[in-house]
Amino acid sequence: MAARALGILDTSPLVSRTGLVIIQIHPKERDGVVAVPLKHLALTDERRYGSTLLMFFSMKEEQSAC
């Protein structure tokens, strides 16, 4: 369920450019979440507390063409 929600939030206008998406999952679910193809969000941090894993995502910085 977290992977699906992350995929939806990746293209959602609800997340601002300075916004932060935090996913709380069991560590065993991590592989499914990182397998989600993301266009706008990037994993910036992970923190494990016992059987809880928090994954922090923020908007990728825009790449300007030089």
DSSP file (Angstrom, degrees, kcal/mol; ACC not computed):
  #  RESIDUE AA STRUCTURE BP1 BP2  ACC     N-H-->O    O-->H-N    N-H-->O    O-->H-N    TCO  KAPPA ALPHA  PHI   PSI    X-CA   Y-CA   Z-CA
    1    1 A M     >        0   0    0      0, 0.0     4,-2.3     0, 0.0     5,-0.2   0.000 360.0 360.0 360.0 -38.4    0.0    0.0    0.0
    2    2 A A  H  >  +     0   0    0      1,-0.2     4,-2.4     2,-0.2     5,-0.2   0.889 360.0  53.0 -64.7 -38.6    2.9    2.4    0.8
    3    3 A A  H  > S+     0   0    0      2,-0.2     4,-2.0     1,-0.2    -1,-0.2   0.913 110.2  47.4 -63.2 -42.6    4.4    1.9   -2.6
    4    4 A R  H  > S+     0   0    0      2,-0.2     4,-1.9     1,-0.2    -2,-0.2   0.921 112.1  49.5 -64.8 -44.2    1.1    2.7   -4.4
    5    5 A A  H  X S+     0   0    0     -4,-2.3     4,-2.6     1,-0.2    -2,-0.2   0.895 109.6  51.8 -62.7 -40.2    0.6    5.8   -2.3
    6    6 A L  H  X S+     0   0    0     -4,-2.4     4,-1.8     1,-0.2    -1,-0.2   0.907 107.9  52.1 -63.4 -41.9    4.2    7.0   -3.0
    7    7 A G  H  X S+     0   0    0     -4,-2.0     4,-0.6     1,-0.2    -1,-0.2   0.881 111.5  46.7 -60.9 -39.2    3.6    6.5   -6.7
    8    8 A I  H >< S+     0   0    0     -4,-1.9     3,-0.9     1,-0.2     4,-0.4   0.920 111.9  49.7 -69.2 -44.5    0.4    8.6   -6.5
    9    9 A L  H >< S+     0   0    0     -4,-2.6     3,-0.7     1,-0.2     6,-0.2   0.782  97.7  70.4 -66.4 -26.6    2.1   11.4   -4.5
   10   10 A D  H 3< S+     0   0    0     -4,-1.8    -1,-0.2     1,-0.2    -2,-0.2   0.838 112.7  27.8 -59.4 -33.6    5.0   11.5   -7.0
   11   11 A T  T << S+     0   0    0     -3,-0.9    -1,-0.2    -4,-0.6    -2,-0.2   0.292  97.9 115.8-110.6   8.4    2.7   13.1   -9.6
   12   12 A S    X   -     0   0    0     -3,-0.7     3,-1.0    -4,-0.4    -3,-0.0  -0.559  62.1-142.9 -83.6 140.5    0.3   14.8   -7.2
   13   13 A P  T 3  S+     0   0    0      0, 0.0    -1,-0.1     0, 0.0    -4,-0.1   0.523  92.7  82.0 -74.6  -3.4   -0.1   18.6   -7.0
   14   14 A L  T 3  S+     0   0    0      1,-0.1     2,-0.7     2,-0.1    -5,-0.1   0.723  77.6  75.1 -72.6 -21.0   -0.6   18.2   -3.3
   15   15 A V  S <  S-     0   0    0     -3,-1.0    -1,-0.1    -6,-0.2     6,-0.1  -0.836  77.7-147.6 -97.5 117.8    3.1   18.0   -2.7
   16   16 A S    >   -     0   0    0     -2,-0.7     3,-1.7     1,-0.1    43,-0.2  -0.288  29.4-102.8 -77.9 167.3    4.8   21.4   -3.0
   17   17 A R  T 3  S+     0   0    0      1,-0.3    42,-0.3    41,-0.1    -1,-0.1   0.788 126.8  40.3 -60.6 -27.7    8.4   21.9   -4.3
   18   18 A T  T 3  S+     0   0    0     40,-0.1    -1,-0.3     2,-0.1    -2,-0.0   0.288  96.6 118.8-101.7   8.6    9.6   22.3   -0.7
   19   19 A G    <   -     0   0    0     -3,-1.7    40,-0.7     1,-0.0     2,-0.4  -0.181  52.7-143.4 -74.9 167.0    7.3   19.5    0.6
   20   20 A L  E     -A   58   0A   0     38,-0.2     2,-0.5     2,-0.0    38,-0.2  -0.999   3.7-157.2-133.3 131.9    8.4   16.3    2.4
   21   21 A V  E     -A   57   0A   0     36,-2.9    36,-2.9    -2,-0.4     2,-0.5  -0.953  10.7-167.8-110.6 125.7    6.7   12.9    2.0
   22   22 A I  E     -A   56   0A   0     -2,-0.5     2,-0.5    34,-0.2    34,-0.2  -0.964   1.4-164.3-118.3 125.0    7.3   10.5    4.9
   23   23 A I  E     -A   55   0A   0     32,-2.7    32,-2.5    -2,-0.5     2,-0.6  -0.918   4.1-158.2-109.3 130.0    6.4    6.8    4.5
   24   24 A Q  E     +A   54   0A   0     -2,-0.5     2,-0.3    30,-0.2    30,-0.2  -0.944  31.5 145.1-109.0 119.3    6.2    4.6    7.6
   25   25 A I  E     -A   53   0A   0     28,-2.7    28,-3.3    -2,-0.6     5,-0.0  -0.861  54.3 -89.6-141.2 172.6    6.6    0.9    6.8
   26   26 A H    >   -     0   0    0     -2,-0.3     3,-2.5    26,-0.2     4,-0.3  -0.713  45.0-116.4 -80.6 141.6    7.9   -2.4    8.2
   27   27 A P  G >  S+     0   0    0      0, 0.0     3,-1.4     0, 0.0     4,-0.3   0.772 113.5  65.7 -53.0 -28.0   11.6   -2.8    7.1
   28   28 A K  G 3  S+     0   0    0      1,-0.2     3,-0.3     2,-0.1     4,-0.2   0.724  96.2  57.8 -66.5 -20.3   10.6   -5.9    5.0
   29   29 A E  G X> S+     0   0    0     -3,-2.5     4,-1.5     1,-0.2     3,-0.5   0.513  79.1  95.2 -85.7  -5.8    8.5   -3.6    2.7
   30   30 A R  H <> S+     0   0    0     -3,-1.4     4,-2.6    -4,-0.3     3,-0.3   0.886  77.5  55.3 -56.4 -46.4   11.5   -1.4    1.8
   31   31 A D  H 3> S+     0   0    0     -3,-0.3     4,-1.0    -4,-0.3    -1,-0.2   0.871 107.5  50.5 -57.9 -38.6   12.4   -3.2   -1.4
   32   32 A G  H <4 S+     0   0    0     -3,-0.5    -1,-0.2    -4,-0.2     4,-0.2   0.856 111.8  47.9 -66.8 -35.5    8.9   -2.7   -2.8
   33   33 A V  H >< S+     0   0    0     -4,-1.5     3,-1.4    -3,-0.3    -2,-0.2   0.919 110.8  48.5 -73.4 -44.3    8.9    1.0   -2.0
   34   34 A V  H 3< S+     0   0    0     -4,-2.6    -1,-0.2     1,-0.3    -2,-0.2   0.687 102.6  65.5 -71.5 -15.2   12.4    1.7   -3.5
   35   35 A A  T 3< S+     0   0    0     -4,-1.0    -1,-0.3    -5,-0.3    -2,-0.2   0.589  75.4 107.9 -79.7 -10.1   11.3   -0.2   -6.7
   36   36 A V  S <  S-     0   0    0     -3,-1.4     2,-0.5    -4,-0.2    -3,-0.0  -0.536  76.8-124.6 -70.1 125.0    8.6    2.4   -7.4
   37   37 A P        -     0   0    0      0, 0.0     2,-0.4     0, 0.0    -1,-0.1  -0.600  32.6-165.7 -72.9 119.7    9.8    4.5  -10.4
   38   38 A L        +     0   0    0     -2,-0.5   -31,-0.1     1,-0.1   -27,-0.0  -0.894  23.6 177.6-112.8 135.6    9.7    8.2   -9.3
   39   39 A K  S    S+     0   0    0     -2,-0.4    -1,-0.1     3,-0.0   -28,-0.1   0.762  86.4  18.1 -98.8 -34.4    9.9   11.2  -11.6
   40   40 A H  S    S+     0   0    0    -30,-0.1    20,-3.4    19,-0.1     2,-0.3   0.684 111.5  68.7-115.4 -24.7    9.6   14.0   -9.0
   41   41 A L  E     -B   59   0A   0     18,-0.3     2,-0.4   -35,-0.1    18,-0.2  -0.720  55.7-167.5-102.0 150.7   10.4   12.6   -5.6
   42   42 A A  E     -B   58   0A   0     16,-2.5    16,-2.1    -2,-0.3     2,-0.4  -0.998  29.4-111.7-136.0 140.0   13.8   11.4   -4.4
   43   43 A L  E     +B   57   0A   0     -2,-0.4    14,-0.3    14,-0.2     3,-0.1  -0.569  39.5 168.5 -69.3 123.4   14.7    9.4   -1.2
   44   44 A T  E     +     0   0A   0     12,-3.2     2,-0.3    -2,-0.4    13,-0.2   0.639  57.8   2.3-112.8 -21.0   16.7   11.7    1.1
   45   45 A D  E     -B   56   0A   0     11,-1.3    11,-3.0     2,-0.0    -1,-0.4  -0.986  50.3-159.9-163.3 154.4   16.8    9.8    4.4
   46   46 A E  E     -B   55   0A   0     -2,-0.3     2,-0.4     9,-0.2     9,-0.2  -0.995   9.0-175.2-138.2 141.4   15.9    6.6    6.2
   47   47 A R  E     -B   54   0A   0      7,-2.4     7,-3.1    -2,-0.3     2,-0.5  -0.990   9.4-155.4-140.2 130.9   15.5    5.9    9.9
   48   48 A R  E     +B   53   0A   0     -2,-0.4     2,-0.4     5,-0.2     5,-0.2  -0.899  11.6 179.1-110.2 132.0   14.8    2.6   11.5
   49   49 A Y  E >   -B   52   0A   0      3,-3.2     3,-1.4    -2,-0.5     2,-0.3  -0.858  64.2 -65.8-129.7  94.1   13.2    2.3   15.0
   50   50 A G  T 3  S-     0   0    0     -2,-0.4    -1,-0.0     1,-0.3     0, 0.0  -0.466 121.3  -8.0  63.3-119.9   12.8   -1.3   15.9
   51   51 A S  T 3  S+     0   0    0     -2,-0.3     2,-0.4    -3,-0.1    -1,-0.3   0.117 121.8  89.4 -96.7  21.8   10.3   -2.8   13.5
   52   52 A T  E <   - B   0  49A   0     -3,-1.4    -3,-3.2   -26,-0.2     2,-0.5  -0.972  54.9-167.8-120.9 132.4    9.4    0.6   12.0
   53   53 A L  E     -AB  25  48A   0    -28,-3.3   -28,-2.7    -2,-0.4     2,-0.5  -0.981   4.8-160.5-118.9 126.2   11.2    2.2    9.0
   54   54 A L  E     -AB  24  47A   0     -7,-3.1    -7,-2.4    -2,-0.5     2,-0.5  -0.921   6.5-166.2-104.5 128.9   10.6    5.8    8.1
   55   55 A M  E     -AB  23  46A   0    -32,-2.5   -32,-2.7    -2,-0.5     2,-0.5  -0.969   6.1-153.8-118.1 128.2   11.6    6.9    4.6
   56   56 A F  E     -AB  22  45A   0    -11,-3.0   -12,-3.2    -2,-0.5   -11,-1.3  -0.877  12.8-176.8-107.4 128.2   11.8   10.6    3.7
   57   57 A F  E     +AB  21  43A   0    -36,-2.9   -36,-2.9    -2,-0.5     2,-0.3  -0.961   2.3 179.3-123.9 140.7   11.3   11.8    0.2
   58   58 A S  E     -AB  20  42A   0    -16,-2.1   -16,-2.5    -2,-0.4   -38,-0.2  -0.889  41.0 -80.2-132.4 167.4   11.6   15.4   -1.2
   59   59 A M  E     - B   0  41A   0    -40,-0.7   -18,-0.3   -42,-0.3     2,-0.1  -0.424  48.8-114.0 -68.5 138.2   11.2   16.9   -4.6
   60   60 A K        -     0   0    0    -20,-3.4     2,-0.2    -2,-0.1    -1,-0.1  -0.405  35.0-105.4 -67.6 148.3   14.1   16.5   -6.9
   61   61 A E        -     0   0    0      1,-0.1     2,-0.2    -2,-0.1    -1,-0.1  -0.549  39.7-104.4 -74.8 141.0   15.9   19.7   -7.9
   62   62 A E        -     0   0    0     -2,-0.2     2,-0.6     1,-0.1    -1,-0.1  -0.460  28.7-136.7 -67.2 132.8   15.1   20.9  -11.4
   63   63 A Q        -     0   0    0     -2,-0.2     2,-0.3    -3,-0.0    -1,-0.1  -0.827  17.8-149.7 -91.5 119.2   18.0   20.2  -13.8
   64   64 A S        -     0   0    0     -2,-0.6     2,-0.4     1,-0.0     0, 0.0  -0.717  16.9-118.2 -91.8 141.0   18.5   23.3  -16.0
   65   65 A A              0   0    0     -2,-0.3    -1,-0.0     1,-0.1     0, 0.0  -0.610 360.0 360.0 -77.9 131.1   19.9   22.8  -19.5
   66   66 A C              0   0    0     -2,-0.4    -1,-0.1     0, 0.0    -2,-0.0   0.401 360.0 360.0-103.7 360.0   23.2   24.5  -20.1
